[in-house]
Amino acid sequence: MGWIRRGVSGAVLGAAMFLAGPVQAEPVDLELVFAADGSGSIDNDELRLQRKGWADALMTPDVLTAIRNGMLGSIAVAFMEWGGPNSQVVIVDWHVIKDEASAKVFADKLMSAPRGAYGYNSISNAIDFSVRLVETNQHDGTRKVIDVSGDGPNMNGRSLEAARADALAKGFTINALAIRRSGGRPGGPGGMSLEDYYAQSVIGGPGSFVEIADETQPFALAARRKLLNEVAGTVPRSRFAQR
């Protein structure tokens, strides 16, 4: 008789779920995907530097204040690292941040997760992956932002122009953080500076912009400034910003 009771219980549960309808998406001020460079050009120290920069930025008082000052007082974030065309790895899945405690949970997960991405530079596939992350989550943000950070141009995968256009058509904003290479070596194609390349080929959408990390502005500071603008929905005064 046990199997009968279990069968009846399962049927009742299934009917209850059907009647309840689909799970309601949680409203938030912002859905933000950190799409961080985890390719072969990033060694373990640089990878940790990037992760710590974002983790610390999320926990700074001014960023937390900006989150609380939003209409809903919360944002949903996910962190992925990208490498080659077939290497996009979710490091920390979707997490709602509304205060210091929730930010610390995310930061701790980010700093303890193992490395996973491999290969070289498919920013285009990272954008596609980030779009899917947002489209399949259980959150409903008034804004959708993909935050690309990297130290080089798109090298593989599908057309960056097509990936960017598809994301923008779906209402996404794409921002970028250019990590300048030591010694002033150009990071973009044909001797172009990486920040110019990102401004021309990666970012897009209302208020999109490029932030720069280099010897004069360490990654941690650049990440904090960038995140503050993204959370607050403001646009920095920069020649790389699209107003």
Backbone bond lengths (Angstrom), bond angles and torsions (degrees), N, CA, C in turn:
res aa  C-N    CA-C-N  psi(-1)  N-CA   C-N-CA  omega(-1)  CA-C   N-CA-C  phi
1 M - - - 1.462 - - 1.527 112.48 -
2 G 1.356 114.82 -20.13 1.459 118.44 -177.29 1.514 111.73 -60.16
3 W 1.382 114.18 -40.39 1.464 116.50 -177.55 1.516 111.24 -68.32
4 I 1.366 116.45 -28.53 1.461 119.59 177.88 1.527 109.91 -67.54
5 R 1.371 114.16 -45.96 1.473 117.93 179.74 1.524 110.78 -60.97
6 R 1.365 115.60 -41.63 1.464 118.40 -179.81 1.526 110.31 -64.39
7 G 1.345 115.73 -39.17 1.457 119.09 179.88 1.513 111.44 -64.71
8 V 1.340 116.45 -43.88 1.461 120.22 178.50 1.521 110.87 -63.14
9 S 1.355 116.19 -43.12 1.471 120.42 179.35 1.524 110.53 -60.47
10 G 1.347 115.60 -43.49 1.459 119.34 179.78 1.518 111.73 -63.25
11 A 1.338 116.32 -39.90 1.457 120.23 179.39 1.520 111.06 -65.12
12 V 1.343 115.90 -42.22 1.466 120.27 178.70 1.518 110.93 -62.67
13 L 1.352 116.28 -43.26 1.463 120.29 179.63 1.516 110.72 -63.23
14 G 1.349 115.06 -43.27 1.458 118.53 179.88 1.512 111.81 -62.51
15 A 1.344 116.62 -41.43 1.460 120.26 178.76 1.522 111.12 -64.54
16 A 1.334 115.84 -39.81 1.470 119.94 179.60 1.520 110.86 -63.27
17 M 1.349 116.49 -41.67 1.464 120.32 179.34 1.520 110.75 -65.73
18 F 1.361 115.73 -38.45 1.463 119.40 179.23 1.524 110.60 -64.12
19 L 1.344 115.85 -44.96 1.460 120.26 -179.00 1.523 111.66 -66.66
20 A 1.336 115.16 -32.88 1.463 119.01 -179.56 1.520 112.01 -69.03
21 G 1.352 116.88 -23.82 1.453 120.64 179.02 1.517 111.91 82.05
22 P 1.333 117.33 -176.22 1.461 121.42 -177.89 1.530 112.34 -65.62
23 V 1.324 115.73 154.29 1.459 120.81 178.16 1.525 109.53 -65.48
24 Q 1.311 116.85 131.06 1.452 121.35 -179.92 1.526 110.34 -74.13
25 A 1.328 115.88 132.83 1.457 120.30 177.72 1.524 109.73 -69.84
26 E 1.325 115.95 141.23 1.467 120.77 179.85 1.524 109.94 -81.24
27 P 1.322 118.74 122.74 1.461 120.29 179.45 1.532 111.90 -73.04
28 V 1.320 116.12 136.49 1.465 123.03 177.33 1.525 108.28 -141.04
29 D 1.308 116.11 164.09 1.457 119.90 178.95 1.527 112.32 -72.76
30 L 1.325 117.16 -31.42 1.460 121.19 -172.80 1.517 110.75 -150.65
31 E 1.335 116.49 134.62 1.465 122.06 167.10 1.530 106.56 -105.17
32 L 1.321 116.54 116.98 1.461 121.70 -172.86 1.521 110.67 -125.11
33 V 1.338 115.58 124.32 1.462 120.91 174.16 1.525 108.65 -106.22
34 F 1.317 116.67 119.94 1.460 121.10 169.34 1.521 107.16 -81.62
35 A 1.328 117.60 113.80 1.466 122.35 178.30 1.524 107.23 -109.01
36 A 1.337 115.72 90.35 1.465 122.00 -169.98 1.528 111.52 -98.34
37 D 1.301 115.73 143.82 1.464 122.96 179.21 1.527 110.38 -68.01
38 G 1.333 116.26 116.21 1.458 121.49 174.74 1.512 110.56 -122.15
39 S 1.342 116.31 24.13 1.464 122.19 -174.30 1.529 111.24 -75.74
40 G 1.334 114.33 -179.19 1.466 120.03 -176.43 1.510 114.96 -63.65
41 S 1.339 117.66 -17.93 1.472 119.63 179.43 1.520 112.48 -80.92
42 I 1.334 116.80 -7.87 1.465 122.00 -179.22 1.527 108.87 -104.73
43 D 1.341 117.21 112.87 1.457 118.70 178.80 1.533 109.74 -80.33
44 N 1.325 116.36 175.98 1.462 120.22 -174.36 1.523 112.80 -62.22
45 D 1.326 116.88 -37.22 1.465 119.91 178.45 1.526 110.92 -65.17
46 E 1.344 116.22 -42.63 1.464 120.06 179.24 1.526 111.00 -67.09
47 L 1.333 116.24 -36.35 1.457 119.79 177.96 1.526 110.34 -62.86
48 R 1.319 115.57 -45.29 1.465 119.22 179.16 1.526 111.09 -65.44
49 L 1.322 117.13 -37.27 1.462 121.36 178.38 1.528 110.54 -60.55
50 Q 1.335 116.66 -43.41 1.457 120.51 178.11 1.534 111.13 -63.75
51 R 1.318 115.82 -48.94 1.469 119.04 -178.49 1.523 111.31 -60.81
52 K 1.328 116.35 -43.48 1.464 119.22 -178.88 1.528 110.41 -66.57
53 G 1.325 116.71 -35.46 1.459 119.55 178.21 1.515 112.13 -61.26
54 W 1.326 116.97 -44.99 1.461 120.40 178.96 1.525 111.20 -70.55
55 A 1.333 116.63 -41.27 1.471 120.01 179.97 1.529 110.66 -60.98
56 D 1.333 116.27 -46.96 1.468 120.04 179.96 1.530 111.23 -65.07
57 A 1.345 116.06 -39.13 1.466 119.92 -178.34 1.523 111.13 -61.05
58 L 1.327 116.57 -40.64 1.463 120.50 -179.25 1.523 112.58 -65.32
59 M 1.329 116.87 -22.05 1.456 120.38 -175.91 1.521 113.57 -101.96
60 T 1.334 117.66 2.06 1.465 119.12 179.43 1.535 110.15 -73.19
61 P 1.320 117.26 145.86 1.471 120.86 -176.89 1.523 113.87 -56.48
62 D 1.356 117.78 -38.62 1.462 118.28 -177.09 1.522 112.23 -70.15
63 V 1.346 117.41 -35.59 1.463 120.02 176.91 1.528 110.07 -68.87
64 L 1.343 117.77 -43.07 1.462 121.04 178.31 1.528 111.28 -63.17
65 T 1.324 116.40 -37.09 1.471 119.84 176.66 1.524 110.58 -65.09
66 A 1.342 116.64 -41.43 1.464 120.59 178.26 1.523 110.68 -62.45
67 I 1.334 117.30 -38.08 1.461 120.78 177.46 1.527 110.31 -63.99
68 R 1.324 116.58 -47.58 1.475 120.81 -178.83 1.520 111.70 -64.49
69 N 1.332 117.35 -28.93 1.457 121.03 -177.50 1.528 113.34 -80.70
70 G 1.324 117.12 -4.87 1.455 119.85 176.17 1.515 110.62 -67.79
71 M 1.313 116.70 164.21 1.467 120.60 -177.68 1.523 111.68 -58.81
72 L 1.336 116.74 -36.94 1.465 121.56 -179.53 1.526 112.57 -102.84
73 G 1.321 116.89 -15.55 1.464 120.93 176.44 1.511 114.85 74.12
74 S 1.336 117.78 23.31 1.464 120.24 178.72 1.520 110.22 -155.03
75 I 1.336 115.85 153.12 1.462 122.03 173.86 1.523 108.60 -131.40
76 A 1.324 117.25 155.93 1.464 122.20 175.14 1.517 108.23 -112.39
77 V 1.328 115.78 129.02 1.465 120.25 -176.54 1.528 110.29 -128.46
78 A 1.333 114.80 149.65 1.458 122.48 172.25 1.521 107.37 -138.66
79 F 1.324 116.88 147.36 1.462 121.14 -177.43 1.522 108.79 -121.83
80 M 1.338 116.49 120.90 1.459 121.02 175.44 1.525 109.54 -126.55
81 E 1.324 115.16 153.31 1.464 120.76 174.93 1.521 108.77 -119.73
82 W 1.324 115.01 142.38 1.459 120.70 -175.35 1.525 111.12 -122.43
83 G 1.326 113.56 151.88 1.457 121.15 174.95 1.512 108.79 -134.67
84 G 1.345 116.51 -113.79 1.450 121.19 178.44 1.514 112.07 -76.14
85 P 1.354 117.30 -177.78 1.462 121.86 -176.07 1.522 114.41 -56.39
86 N 1.328 117.64 -32.02 1.461 120.94 -177.63 1.527 113.04 -105.08
87 S 1.329 116.06 20.74 1.460 119.11 -176.02 1.525 111.21 -132.10
88 Q 1.328 114.50 91.11 1.465 122.36 171.19 1.528 106.51 -129.25
89 V 1.318 116.59 121.78 1.460 121.58 -171.43 1.530 110.32 -123.29
90 V 1.334 116.27 126.50 1.467 120.09 173.62 1.520 108.27 -76.72
91 I 1.305 116.58 115.37 1.465 121.84 179.91 1.520 110.46 -86.52
92 V 1.327 117.24 -45.54 1.468 122.47 173.06 1.526 107.43 -133.72
93 D 1.319 116.22 122.02 1.459 120.51 -178.52 1.531 110.14 -73.75
94 W 1.312 115.78 178.58 1.461 121.49 -173.28 1.527 112.84 -53.87
95 H 1.316 113.26 134.79 1.464 120.91 -175.14 1.528 107.69 -147.12
96 V 1.320 117.32 131.89 1.459 121.29 179.09 1.523 109.45 -89.14
97 I 1.322 115.24 128.76 1.465 121.17 178.74 1.521 108.61 -114.70
98 K 1.334 115.17 126.22 1.465 120.60 178.94 1.521 112.59 -137.48
99 D 1.338 116.81 -10.65 1.459 120.22 -178.90 1.529 108.88 -158.61
100 E 1.320 115.88 -178.23 1.464 120.60 -176.78 1.530 111.73 -63.26
101 A 1.319 117.83 -39.15 1.462 121.00 -177.97 1.526 111.34 -63.44
102 S 1.330 116.84 -46.10 1.463 119.67 -179.73 1.527 111.59 -69.29
103 A 1.331 116.83 -32.23 1.464 120.22 176.50 1.520 110.69 -67.13
104 K 1.326 117.10 -37.88 1.465 120.67 -179.43 1.533 111.33 -67.33
105 V 1.320 117.10 -37.24 1.470 120.09 177.33 1.525 109.73 -58.97
106 F 1.328 116.01 -46.77 1.463 120.48 179.17 1.528 110.97 -62.94
107 A 1.335 116.38 -46.44 1.461 121.16 -178.38 1.526 111.47 -60.82
108 D 1.317 117.46 -42.03 1.469 120.92 179.77 1.526 110.95 -64.25
109 K 1.317 117.15 -41.63 1.466 120.45 178.10 1.523 110.52 -63.84
110 L 1.313 116.28 -41.11 1.461 121.11 -178.81 1.523 111.45 -62.77
111 M 1.327 116.72 -42.92 1.464 119.95 -175.84 1.532 112.96 -76.49
112 S 1.315 117.35 -19.39 1.470 119.43 -176.66 1.527 113.42 -100.40
113 A 1.311 118.51 -9.84 1.467 121.11 -176.47 1.524 111.27 -74.06
114 P 1.335 117.84 143.80 1.460 120.56 179.08 1.525 112.10 -73.86
115 R 1.310 115.11 161.80 1.464 121.31 176.19 1.524 109.07 -73.70
116 G 1.354 116.91 146.98 1.453 117.88 -177.60 1.520 115.44 -139.71
117 A 1.331 118.48 -29.80 1.466 121.24 -174.94 1.529 111.08 -74.51
118 Y 1.329 115.68 155.18 1.463 121.47 178.28 1.527 108.77 -149.93
119 G 1.327 116.12 165.71 1.466 120.37 177.82 1.522 111.83 86.70
120 Y 1.324 114.37 -173.30 1.456 119.44 -171.39 1.526 114.07 -122.12
121 N 1.299 114.46 118.40 1.463 129.69 156.10 1.518 118.70 44.83
122 S 1.311 114.56 75.06 1.462 119.14 165.65 1.528 108.39 -114.53
123 I 1.322 114.96 83.80 1.460 120.43 176.55 1.523 109.87 -65.57
124 S 1.318 116.61 -36.27 1.464 120.90 -178.94 1.521 111.42 -60.62
125 N 1.326 117.38 -46.83 1.464 119.68 179.39 1.521 111.45 -69.65
126 A 1.334 116.75 -29.18 1.470 120.07 175.66 1.525 110.33 -66.16
127 I 1.320 117.76 -38.22 1.463 121.05 177.08 1.522 110.19 -65.32
128 D 1.334 116.56 -45.83 1.472 120.16 177.50 1.526 111.08 -57.59
129 F 1.314 116.32 -44.69 1.470 121.90 -179.28 1.526 110.42 -63.25
130 S 1.317 116.20 -41.25 1.469 120.67 -179.78 1.524 111.23 -65.01
131 V 1.318 116.64 -39.12 1.467 120.40 176.91 1.526 110.04 -60.24
132 R 1.335 116.79 -45.29 1.462 120.22 179.94 1.521 111.41 -64.17
133 L 1.338 117.14 -36.33 1.466 120.51 177.30 1.529 111.11 -58.39
134 V 1.312 116.17 -42.43 1.463 120.02 -179.65 1.521 110.86 -71.57
135 E 1.324 116.27 -42.77 1.464 119.70 -175.40 1.527 113.27 -67.60
136 T 1.318 117.41 -21.00 1.468 120.31 -176.55 1.522 113.45 -109.07
137 N 1.333 117.70 7.59 1.466 118.26 -179.55 1.531 110.91 -86.73
138 Q 1.323 116.25 -177.73 1.460 121.97 -178.36 1.529 111.18 -110.30
139 H 1.337 115.91 36.10 1.459 121.30 -178.80 1.523 109.98 -127.93
140 D 1.293 116.14 155.73 1.458 121.99 -179.86 1.522 108.29 -133.24
141 G 1.323 115.79 97.26 1.456 120.38 -176.67 1.515 112.87 -95.71
142 T 1.323 116.65 147.91 1.454 120.28 175.44 1.528 111.07 -70.85
143 R 1.354 116.40 -20.71 1.462 121.90 174.41 1.524 108.99 -134.71
144 K 1.348 115.61 150.15 1.466 122.29 178.47 1.524 108.38 -127.38
145 V 1.340 116.26 117.43 1.462 120.74 -174.53 1.525 110.34 -126.71
146 I 1.337 115.36 135.20 1.462 122.19 170.85 1.518 107.22 -108.85
147 D 1.317 115.89 124.94 1.462 122.28 -174.46 1.533 108.67 -109.65
148 V 1.332 116.70 96.32 1.464 121.73 -178.39 1.520 109.85 -87.79
149 S 1.339 117.13 127.59 1.468 120.25 171.88 1.520 108.55 -126.04
150 G 1.341 116.33 138.81 1.461 119.33 -178.35 1.508 112.44 -169.91
151 D 1.340 114.96 172.06 1.470 119.71 -179.22 1.526 112.48 -118.17
152 G 1.340 117.00 14.16 1.456 119.61 -179.83 1.512 111.99 -159.47
153 P 1.343 117.11 175.37 1.458 121.61 -176.64 1.526 112.07 -84.10
154 N 1.319 115.69 174.18 1.461 121.52 172.28 1.525 108.57 -68.17
155 M 1.337 116.80 132.59 1.459 120.84 -177.92 1.526 112.89 -123.29
156 N 1.326 117.80 -24.92 1.456 121.39 -173.39 1.519 110.39 -143.40
157 G 1.324 115.81 174.75 1.449 120.70 178.23 1.514 111.66 89.17
158 R 1.304 116.00 -167.56 1.462 118.75 -177.71 1.523 110.42 -76.66
159 S 1.296 116.12 174.03 1.454 121.65 -176.56 1.528 111.19 -55.64
160 L 1.331 116.12 126.79 1.460 120.65 176.73 1.527 109.88 -63.88
161 E 1.306 117.22 -39.15 1.459 121.02 179.02 1.527 111.13 -59.28
162 A 1.355 116.32 -41.59 1.465 120.33 -179.53 1.522 111.26 -69.77
163 A 1.333 117.54 -43.02 1.468 121.19 -179.96 1.524 110.33 -62.65
164 R 1.302 115.84 -43.29 1.464 121.14 179.16 1.533 110.16 -63.06
165 A 1.329 116.68 -47.37 1.466 120.68 -178.42 1.525 111.48 -61.46
166 D 1.324 116.80 -41.56 1.464 120.30 179.52 1.525 111.41 -62.64
167 A 1.335 116.43 -42.64 1.470 120.40 179.87 1.529 110.95 -65.20
168 L 1.313 116.89 -43.53 1.460 120.39 -179.03 1.529 110.82 -65.35
169 A 1.333 116.74 -36.44 1.464 120.45 179.23 1.524 111.53 -64.77
170 K 1.328 117.08 -23.66 1.460 121.53 179.13 1.526 112.61 -92.55
171 G 1.319 116.14 7.60 1.456 119.70 174.74 1.516 115.61 90.87
172 F 1.331 117.46 12.49 1.461 120.76 178.76 1.521 110.68 -82.78
173 T 1.331 115.26 152.55 1.459 122.44 165.43 1.524 107.23 -109.36
174 I 1.315 116.74 135.37 1.464 121.69 177.75 1.517 108.41 -114.80
175 N 1.324 116.72 119.68 1.461 123.25 173.14 1.525 109.16 -108.91
176 A 1.324 116.42 167.78 1.464 119.10 -178.41 1.522 111.15 -145.00
177 L 1.324 114.35 149.05 1.459 121.76 172.76 1.528 107.04 -120.97
178 A 1.325 115.64 112.83 1.465 121.60 -179.36 1.522 109.84 -87.75
179 I 1.322 116.39 120.65 1.464 121.50 177.47 1.522 107.21 -95.07
180 R 1.313 115.98 102.86 1.462 120.23 -177.33 1.522 110.70 -68.03
181 R 1.312 115.48 137.63 1.458 120.72 179.93 1.514 110.44 -74.84
182 S 1.322 115.25 148.51 1.471 120.20 -179.69 1.520 110.13 -62.88
183 G 1.323 115.88 147.97 1.461 120.73 179.17 1.514 113.64 83.92
184 G 1.344 116.55 2.80 1.458 119.35 177.81 1.511 114.54 74.92
185 R 1.337 118.08 15.58 1.463 120.25 179.38 1.521 110.03 -66.42
186 P 1.350 117.51 135.80 1.467 119.09 179.95 1.519 110.77 -65.31
187 G 1.325 116.96 136.14 1.448 120.44 -178.10 1.510 113.90 -97.79
188 G 1.350 116.63 -14.38 1.451 120.66 -179.36 1.522 112.05 -92.31
189 P 1.326 117.54 172.97 1.458 120.94 -179.67 1.521 112.25 -71.05
190 G 1.333 116.34 148.44 1.456 121.32 174.82 1.504 114.75 63.25
191 G 1.332 117.72 27.48 1.453 120.80 -179.95 1.513 114.71 82.15
192 M 1.335 117.56 2.29 1.456 121.18 178.18 1.526 109.43 -69.89
193 S 1.325 116.69 145.47 1.459 119.16 175.25 1.516 109.02 -67.38
194 L 1.331 116.16 149.79 1.455 120.48 -177.51 1.530 111.18 -63.54
195 E 1.329 116.44 -39.04 1.462 118.74 -179.27 1.526 111.65 -65.51
196 D 1.338 117.26 -36.82 1.467 119.60 176.23 1.529 110.74 -66.39
197 Y 1.321 116.29 -41.16 1.462 120.40 178.60 1.522 110.98 -62.40
198 Y 1.328 116.51 -45.95 1.463 119.52 178.90 1.527 111.18 -62.60
199 A 1.343 116.37 -38.62 1.465 120.18 179.94 1.527 111.45 -65.32
200 Q 1.335 116.60 -37.40 1.454 120.77 -177.27 1.527 113.02 -82.03
201 S 1.341 116.87 -36.68 1.464 119.69 -166.57 1.519 115.56 -116.80
202 V 1.337 119.22 -16.09 1.467 120.77 -173.28 1.518 112.34 -111.25
203 I 1.326 118.10 -54.57 1.465 119.83 -172.66 1.528 111.21 -73.72
204 G 1.324 114.73 161.10 1.452 119.81 176.94 1.513 110.81 177.93
205 G 1.311 115.82 163.07 1.457 121.11 -178.26 1.514 110.94 99.39
206 P 1.331 116.49 164.69 1.470 120.96 -177.75 1.530 112.16 -58.41
207 G 1.331 115.68 127.09 1.457 120.49 176.05 1.505 115.44 72.41
208 S 1.332 118.84 15.09 1.471 120.76 -178.86 1.529 110.43 -70.03
209 F 1.329 115.97 153.69 1.460 119.48 -176.44 1.527 111.22 -157.78
210 V 1.323 115.28 165.48 1.466 123.49 175.28 1.522 108.50 -114.50
211 E 1.314 116.59 130.43 1.461 122.56 171.13 1.521 107.09 -105.14
212 I 1.327 117.44 157.14 1.466 121.80 -176.82 1.522 110.21 -124.83
213 A 1.337 115.60 135.14 1.463 121.77 172.19 1.531 107.80 -116.37
214 D 1.323 116.55 125.88 1.467 120.95 178.43 1.521 108.84 -154.79
215 E 1.334 116.50 -161.20 1.464 120.09 -177.76 1.518 112.20 -64.78
216 T 1.331 117.45 -30.40 1.459 120.48 -177.71 1.530 112.02 -85.90
217 Q 1.311 116.79 -24.68 1.467 121.07 178.19 1.526 108.52 -133.04
218 P 1.324 117.70 94.03 1.464 120.94 -177.16 1.525 112.28 -56.68
219 F 1.329 115.76 159.51 1.456 120.86 -176.21 1.525 111.55 -55.37
220 A 1.318 117.70 -42.56 1.468 120.91 -177.20 1.525 111.49 -59.26
221 L 1.330 117.00 -41.71 1.461 120.72 179.57 1.525 110.73 -69.84
222 A 1.347 116.53 -42.49 1.457 120.71 179.40 1.525 110.82 -62.51
223 A 1.334 116.69 -41.73 1.466 121.29 179.85 1.524 110.68 -63.11
224 R 1.325 116.42 -42.93 1.470 120.20 -179.22 1.523 110.75 -64.36
225 R 1.329 117.32 -45.47 1.459 120.63 179.92 1.528 110.89 -63.19
226 K 1.307 115.45 -42.16 1.457 120.36 -178.40 1.531 111.11 -65.36
227 L 1.328 115.91 -46.90 1.453 120.88 -178.31 1.526 111.19 -63.99
228 L 1.315 116.86 -38.61 1.461 120.95 179.53 1.529 110.72 -60.59
229 N 1.327 116.79 -43.28 1.467 120.47 177.86 1.521 111.49 -66.68
230 E 1.325 117.15 -39.02 1.462 120.43 -178.60 1.523 111.74 -67.84
231 V 1.307 116.49 -42.46 1.470 120.04 -180.00 1.525 110.62 -66.99
232 A 1.323 116.08 -43.45 1.459 120.55 -177.26 1.522 112.63 -78.57
233 G 1.342 116.81 -14.40 1.451 120.44 -178.25 1.506 113.30 72.98
234 T 1.343 116.60 26.75 1.464 121.45 179.81 1.527 109.73 -102.39
235 V 1.319 115.68 163.46 1.462 121.61 -178.76 1.522 108.81 -118.61
236 P 1.338 118.20 123.48 1.463 119.50 -179.40 1.526 111.84 -68.39
237 R 1.311 115.50 155.39 1.462 119.59 175.09 1.526 108.10 -77.84
238 S 1.307 115.97 102.78 1.452 120.95 -175.40 1.521 109.33 -155.16
239 R 1.319 116.07 148.47 1.471 119.23 177.06 1.522 111.03 -71.12
240 F 1.344 116.90 -10.49 1.447 120.27 179.10 1.519 113.12 -95.76
241 A 1.326 117.70 2.85 1.461 121.20 -178.12 1.528 110.99 -91.86
242 Q 1.329 115.60 142.75 1.461 121.97 175.93 1.522 108.36 -106.34
243 R 1.313 116.37 115.22 1.464 121.01 -175.28 1.538 110.63 -100.89
